[in-house]
Amino acid sequence: MPALVAVSLTGFSGYAALLATAPAWAVHGGASEAGAGLVNGVLLAATVLTQMCVPALLRAFGTAPVLVVSMFLMGVPAAAYAFSDALVPVLALSAVRGAGFGIITVVGSTVVAHLVEPARRGEAVGVYGLAVAAPMIVLLSAGVAVAESAGYGWVFAVASLPLLGVPWAWSLGRRVDATPTSASHEGSTGSTSHGAVRLVLRPTAVLFAVTMAGGATMTFAPQLGIGGGWAAAALFAMSLTSALSRWRAGLLADRHGPERFIAPLLVLTAVGLLLCVAAIIRDSGWLLVLAALVLGPPYGALQNLTLLIAFARVPARDLPTASAAWNLGFDAGTATGSVVVGALAAAFAFGPAFAVMVVVVLAALLLAPRRPARVPA
């Protein structure tokens, strides 16, 4: 776990530090708002495309070299931003970073499943989730402030932290490759079970619905017209409570099983969204913060619980496939929520747009896993 935490902290620091700063760097070089929007769009597209390839890469090359390459793909381009703020080089570097990020997101959660016994897997996933969330809480907003006050070079240096994680990545990957159930033991001719994707569809669909709601809230909170200070407070409250709940939810899952918590947390998500609608209608900052405080815990906890359910539903050889499907659900849900709410808000208003998210989350109750599934041989 210390090695996994080190890899997660350094790797996700490289991601979080530039999430808001890289588009601003492109604007600094003369890019339009549309061009700046492409920066993270290209990053996310490369992330999703790479995530689909990770199980095959692990079978072909093993965990250690793939994980080490991901750290280089994130760290080297981060430093290379300093050489040009022109849009085309920024987009190219973002695509490379997205490929590295796609690998680390899949491998990181797979490592937990391989190296921690199922009885304590929830706790381990919680610790991993906290290591992933911490850079987002600290660096997502701090990156822009540091760039404006001290210069972009300092941000690029922080975003190069994945390079420091290379030794831990190699050690961690070797440990995973030594386990009999790792993907590298399947060999390059091994094939991932297509049935694994089907087995994890239900928890992934629940995650998709929740991240649609959470992604839309985090994207549009500053644009609701309630006030920048209130929006910042709401984003901080949601980020902090989601990180803490993602961490602690694993302990409850280890003791009682994850399935029983899914439906109540979906209902709580819907309540948080309704409070968000009320905040928009009443133009109330304190209601927006309250909505964030209600949304944060289920948003974080459901990330942990759906991943545990996905892992529990597949045999060990298909853990990378389960991780890839889960990560695709997370990223696709976040992106879809932003696009759908943005389009609905443009056509109607933010109130009706978030009301639609309430319907989406409640519809996910139909897919909520309610009992443990039998793991196929």
DRENBANU-583785 format. One line per 5 residues: their letters; for each residue x negated, y, z of C-alpha. Coordinates in Angstrom, 2 decimals. Example, Ala and Ser with C-alpha at 12.3 -4.5 7.8 and 13.67 -1.06 7.14 Angstrom:
BEGIN
as) -12.30/-4.50/7.80 ~ -13.67/-1.06/7.14
//
This chain:
BEGIN
mpalv) 0.00/0.00/0.00 ~ -2.78/2.58/0.65 ~ -4.10/2.03/-2.88 ~ -0.60/2.26/-4.35 ~ 0.06/5.48/-2.42
avslt) -3.25/6.94/-3.66 ~ -2.43/6.07/-7.27 ~ 1.12/7.43/-6.94 ~ 0.06/10.68/-5.27 ~ -2.67/11.45/-7.81
gfsgy) -0.66/10.28/-10.81 ~ 2.56/12.09/-9.98 ~ 0.62/15.21/-8.98 ~ -0.57/15.37/-12.57 ~ 3.03/15.15/-13.72
aalla) 4.62/17.56/-11.23 ~ 2.01/20.33/-11.47 ~ 2.68/20.87/-15.19 ~ 6.40/20.15/-15.40 ~ 7.29/23.84/-15.20
tapaw) 3.85/25.27/-16.01 ~ 3.15/23.60/-19.37 ~ 6.20/25.24/-21.03 ~ 5.13/28.59/-19.52 ~ 1.63/28.04/-20.96
avhgg) 3.17/27.58/-24.41 ~ 5.11/30.85/-23.96 ~ 1.84/32.49/-22.92 ~ 0.52/31.45/-26.33 ~ 3.45/33.01/-28.18
aseag) 5.97/30.14/-28.33 ~ 9.67/30.91/-28.34 ~ 12.14/29.57/-25.77 ~ 12.97/26.75/-28.17 ~ 9.29/25.91/-28.50
aglvn) 8.84/25.95/-24.75 ~ 11.79/23.59/-24.40 ~ 10.10/21.16/-26.75 ~ 7.15/20.75/-24.39 ~ 8.96/18.65/-21.79
gvlla) 11.20/17.19/-24.49 ~ 8.16/15.68/-26.19 ~ 6.79/14.60/-22.82 ~ 10.03/12.78/-21.96 ~ 10.36/11.21/-25.42
atvlt) 6.83/9.81/-25.20 ~ 7.54/8.59/-21.67 ~ 10.66/6.66/-22.68 ~ 9.07/5.15/-25.80 ~ 6.06/4.00/-23.81
qmcvp) 8.16/2.55/-20.99 ~ 9.75/0.17/-23.49 ~ 6.29/-1.12/-24.46 ~ 4.80/-1.55/-20.99 ~ 5.88/-5.19/-20.38
allra) 4.20/-6.24/-23.63 ~ 1.07/-4.23/-22.81 ~ 0.81/-5.92/-19.41 ~ 1.11/-9.37/-20.98 ~ -1.52/-8.54/-23.58
fgtap) -4.15/-6.71/-21.50 ~ -3.35/-7.16/-17.81 ~ -2.37/-4.64/-15.15 ~ -5.80/-3.22/-14.26 ~ -6.87/-1.88/-17.68
vlvvs) -3.36/-0.65/-18.54 ~ -3.02/1.24/-15.26 ~ -6.51/2.76/-15.56 ~ -5.77/3.91/-19.12 ~ -2.57/5.57/-17.88
mflmg) -4.55/7.65/-15.38 ~ -6.92/8.82/-18.12 ~ -3.99/9.60/-20.45 ~ -2.53/11.87/-17.77 ~ -5.72/13.47/-16.41
vpaaa) -7.80/14.24/-19.52 ~ -5.06/16.08/-21.49 ~ -4.21/18.14/-18.38 ~ -7.73/19.59/-18.39 ~ -7.64/19.97/-22.18
yafsd) -4.72/22.43/-21.99 ~ -7.30/25.06/-21.03 ~ -8.74/25.03/-24.56 ~ -5.57/26.27/-26.31 ~ -2.14/27.70/-25.51
alvpv) -0.92/27.28/-29.10 ~ 2.30/25.29/-29.38 ~ 1.07/22.41/-31.55 ~ -1.89/21.46/-29.31 ~ 0.29/21.83/-26.22
lalsa) 2.90/19.49/-27.72 ~ 0.26/16.95/-28.72 ~ -1.27/16.93/-25.25 ~ 2.20/16.64/-23.70 ~ 2.89/13.55/-25.81
vrgag) -0.33/11.91/-24.59 ~ 0.52/12.76/-20.98 ~ 4.01/11.35/-21.50 ~ 2.54/8.03/-22.63 ~ 0.41/7.86/-19.49
fgiit) 3.35/8.80/-17.31 ~ 5.52/6.14/-18.92 ~ 2.98/3.48/-17.94 ~ 2.50/4.59/-14.35 ~ 6.24/4.81/-13.66
vvgst) 6.81/1.20/-14.73 ~ 3.65/-0.30/-13.26 ~ 3.94/1.53/-9.93 ~ 7.29/0.04/-8.99 ~ 6.30/-3.37/-10.41
vvahl) 3.26/-3.46/-8.13 ~ 5.52/-3.23/-5.07 ~ 7.53/-6.23/-6.19 ~ 4.43/-8.32/-6.88 ~ 2.45/-7.59/-3.72
vepar) 5.13/-7.25/-1.02 ~ 7.27/-10.12/0.19 ~ 11.01/-9.72/-0.52 ~ 11.85/-9.37/3.19 ~ 9.91/-6.08/3.38
rgeav) 10.30/-4.95/-0.21 ~ 12.84/-2.24/0.64 ~ 10.46/-0.60/3.10 ~ 7.62/-0.77/0.55 ~ 9.77/0.72/-2.22
gvygl) 10.69/3.49/0.23 ~ 7.04/4.32/0.93 ~ 6.34/4.27/-2.81 ~ 9.30/6.58/-3.40 ~ 8.04/9.02/-0.79
avaap) 4.58/9.06/-2.41 ~ 6.24/9.77/-5.75 ~ 8.52/12.49/-4.37 ~ 5.94/14.39/-2.31 ~ 4.12/15.92/-5.31
mivll) 7.46/16.94/-6.81 ~ 8.46/18.78/-3.63 ~ 5.11/20.56/-3.25 ~ 3.83/21.13/-6.78 ~ 6.93/21.62/-8.95
sagva) 7.55/25.16/-7.73 ~ 4.01/25.88/-6.53 ~ 2.55/25.32/-10.00 ~ 4.26/28.37/-11.49 ~ 3.35/30.56/-8.50
vaesa) -0.32/29.53/-8.64 ~ -0.48/30.08/-12.40 ~ 0.93/33.60/-12.04 ~ -1.24/34.60/-9.08 ~ -4.53/32.74/-9.61
gygwv) -4.45/31.67/-13.25 ~ -3.49/28.59/-15.23 ~ -6.94/27.02/-14.85 ~ -6.26/26.13/-11.23 ~ -3.05/24.36/-12.20
favas) -4.81/22.41/-14.94 ~ -7.42/21.34/-12.38 ~ -4.74/20.05/-9.99 ~ -2.98/18.31/-12.88 ~ -6.24/16.44/-13.58
lpllg) -5.96/14.63/-10.22 ~ -5.03/11.31/-11.91 ~ -8.72/11.00/-12.81 ~ -9.53/10.79/-9.10 ~ -7.09/7.90/-8.81
vpwaw) -8.92/5.70/-11.34 ~ -10.89/3.62/-8.77 ~ -7.71/2.87/-6.80 ~ -5.88/2.07/-10.04 ~ -8.54/-0.49/-11.02
slgrr) -8.55/-2.09/-7.56 ~ -4.76/-2.20/-7.41 ~ -4.46/-3.62/-10.91 ~ -7.01/-6.36/-10.19 ~ -5.04/-7.32/-7.10
vdatp) -1.83/-7.63/-9.12 ~ -3.54/-9.58/-11.91 ~ -4.74/-12.09/-9.33 ~ -1.17/-13.00/-8.34 ~ 0.21/-16.09/-10.11
tsash) 3.42/-14.30/-11.12 ~ 1.79/-11.26/-12.74 ~ 2.47/-10.47/-16.37 ~ -1.17/-11.11/-17.30 ~ -0.73/-14.80/-16.45
egstg) 1.97/-15.07/-19.09 ~ -0.70/-14.45/-21.72 ~ -0.44/-12.43/-24.88 ~ 1.79/-15.09/-26.41 ~ 4.27/-14.98/-23.55
stshg) 7.67/-13.43/-24.14 ~ 9.76/-11.37/-21.80 ~ 13.21/-12.78/-21.20 ~ 15.80/-10.76/-23.10 ~ 18.26/-11.92/-20.49
avrlv) 16.41/-9.88/-17.88 ~ 17.73/-6.66/-19.39 ~ 21.28/-7.97/-19.19 ~ 20.78/-8.99/-15.56 ~ 19.82/-5.47/-14.49
lrpta) 22.41/-3.59/-16.54 ~ 24.82/-2.97/-13.65 ~ 22.36/-1.41/-11.18 ~ 20.78/0.52/-14.06 ~ 24.19/1.86/-15.13
vlfav) 24.83/3.05/-11.56 ~ 21.43/4.75/-11.53 ~ 22.19/6.35/-14.91 ~ 25.41/7.90/-13.58 ~ 23.77/9.20/-10.40
tmagg) 20.78/10.68/-12.20 ~ 23.11/12.34/-14.69 ~ 24.67/14.18/-11.75 ~ 21.41/14.84/-9.93 ~ 19.53/15.90/-13.04
atmtf) 22.27/18.32/-14.04 ~ 22.37/19.84/-10.56 ~ 18.61/20.40/-10.43 ~ 18.51/21.75/-13.97 ~ 21.34/24.25/-13.72
apqlg) 21.34/25.36/-10.07 ~ 19.42/28.56/-10.96 ~ 21.89/29.31/-13.78 ~ 25.14/29.09/-11.82 ~ 25.12/32.83/-11.14
igggw) 25.16/32.41/-7.37 ~ 21.74/33.92/-6.75 ~ 18.12/32.89/-7.14 ~ 17.47/32.65/-3.40 ~ 20.44/30.37/-2.81
aaaal) 19.50/28.24/-5.83 ~ 15.93/27.84/-4.55 ~ 17.21/26.88/-1.10 ~ 19.60/24.34/-2.62 ~ 16.86/22.78/-4.78
famsl) 14.51/22.50/-1.82 ~ 17.25/20.98/0.34 ~ 18.14/18.43/-2.32 ~ 14.51/17.51/-3.04 ~ 13.65/17.08/0.63
tsals) 16.73/15.09/1.65 ~ 16.55/12.85/-1.42 ~ 12.88/12.06/-0.74 ~ 13.54/11.23/2.92 ~ 16.60/9.11/2.14
rwrag) 14.78/7.23/-0.61 ~ 12.11/6.41/1.97 ~ 14.41/5.33/4.80 ~ 17.03/3.53/2.70 ~ 14.62/0.67/2.17
lladr) 14.62/-0.25/5.85 ~ 18.41/-0.54/5.86 ~ 18.30/-2.60/2.69 ~ 15.79/-5.01/4.22 ~ 18.06/-5.56/7.23
hgper) 21.49/-5.60/5.64 ~ 21.00/-5.97/1.88 ~ 21.27/-3.11/-0.63 ~ 24.59/-3.98/-2.27 ~ 26.89/-2.91/0.57
fiapl) 25.65/0.68/0.44 ~ 26.16/1.35/-3.28 ~ 29.89/2.18/-3.32 ~ 29.87/4.47/-0.23 ~ 26.88/6.38/-1.61
lvlta) 28.62/6.86/-4.96 ~ 31.64/8.32/-3.14 ~ 29.30/10.63/-1.21 ~ 27.74/11.73/-4.50 ~ 31.20/12.62/-5.83
vglll) 31.90/14.63/-2.66 ~ 28.66/16.57/-3.16 ~ 29.60/17.34/-6.76 ~ 33.05/18.54/-5.67 ~ 31.35/20.89/-3.21
cvaai) 29.21/22.12/-6.08 ~ 32.37/22.84/-8.09 ~ 33.79/24.70/-5.09 ~ 30.58/26.72/-4.78 ~ 30.83/27.73/-8.44
irdsg) 34.49/28.70/-8.18 ~ 34.00/30.71/-4.98 ~ 30.56/32.04/-5.94 ~ 29.30/30.83/-2.57 ~ 25.63/30.34/-1.81
wllvl) 26.17/28.47/1.45 ~ 28.53/26.05/-0.29 ~ 25.87/25.41/-2.91 ~ 23.30/24.58/-0.22 ~ 25.87/22.36/1.53
aalvl) 26.51/20.59/-1.77 ~ 22.78/19.99/-2.16 ~ 22.54/18.62/1.38 ~ 25.35/16.18/0.62 ~ 24.00/15.21/-2.82
gppyg) 20.39/14.70/-1.78 ~ 20.74/11.59/0.43 ~ 22.76/9.44/-2.02 ~ 20.63/10.66/-4.94 ~ 17.47/9.43/-3.21
alqnl) 18.89/6.32/-1.54 ~ 20.50/5.00/-4.72 ~ 17.16/5.20/-6.50 ~ 15.68/2.84/-3.92 ~ 18.67/0.52/-3.70
tllia) 19.27/0.09/-7.43 ~ 15.59/-0.74/-7.95 ~ 15.73/-3.38/-5.20 ~ 18.85/-4.92/-6.75 ~ 17.20/-4.97/-10.19
farvp) 14.13/-6.74/-8.78 ~ 16.25/-9.25/-6.90 ~ 18.15/-10.24/-10.04 ~ 15.21/-11.38/-12.18 ~ 12.50/-14.03/-11.82
ardlp) 8.97/-12.83/-11.01 ~ 7.80/-13.01/-14.64 ~ 10.41/-10.42/-15.61 ~ 9.65/-7.83/-12.92 ~ 7.97/-5.47/-15.45
tasaa) 11.09/-5.67/-17.64 ~ 13.34/-4.84/-14.68 ~ 11.08/-1.91/-13.77 ~ 11.05/-0.64/-17.36 ~ 14.86/-0.84/-17.60
wnlgf) 15.26/0.98/-14.28 ~ 12.87/3.76/-15.31 ~ 14.62/4.12/-18.66 ~ 17.93/4.47/-16.83 ~ 16.46/7.14/-14.57
dagta) 14.88/9.24/-17.32 ~ 17.75/8.80/-19.77 ~ 20.30/9.67/-17.10 ~ 18.42/12.82/-16.11 ~ 18.12/13.95/-19.72
tgsvv) 21.72/13.06/-20.61 ~ 23.12/14.87/-17.59 ~ 21.30/18.04/-18.53 ~ 22.44/17.87/-22.15 ~ 26.07/16.99/-21.38
vgala) 26.55/19.56/-18.62 ~ 24.79/22.21/-20.72 ~ 27.07/21.52/-23.69 ~ 30.23/21.47/-21.56 ~ 29.22/24.66/-19.76
aafaf) 28.65/26.39/-23.10 ~ 32.08/25.28/-24.33 ~ 34.02/25.82/-21.11 ~ 32.20/26.76/-17.88 ~ 30.00/25.18/-15.23
gpafa) 32.97/24.36/-13.00 ~ 34.65/22.00/-15.50 ~ 31.25/20.64/-16.53 ~ 30.43/19.50/-13.00 ~ 33.98/18.20/-12.58
vmvvv) 33.26/15.82/-15.48 ~ 30.22/14.57/-13.53 ~ 32.56/13.72/-10.65 ~ 34.54/11.49/-13.02 ~ 31.35/9.84/-14.32
vlaal) 30.14/9.02/-10.79 ~ 33.52/7.63/-9.69 ~ 33.68/5.52/-12.87 ~ 30.34/3.99/-11.84 ~ 32.17/2.44/-8.87
llapr) 33.55/-0.12/-11.33 ~ 29.99/-1.33/-11.99 ~ 28.68/-1.13/-8.42 ~ 27.11/-4.48/-7.39 ~ 28.90/-5.78/-4.30
rparv) 27.10/-9.06/-3.57 ~ 23.61/-10.44/-4.17 ~ 23.12/-12.11/-7.52 ~ 21.51/-15.53/-7.89 ~ 18.03/-15.28/-9.33
pa) 17.64/-17.42/-12.48 ~ 14.79/-19.89/-12.59
//
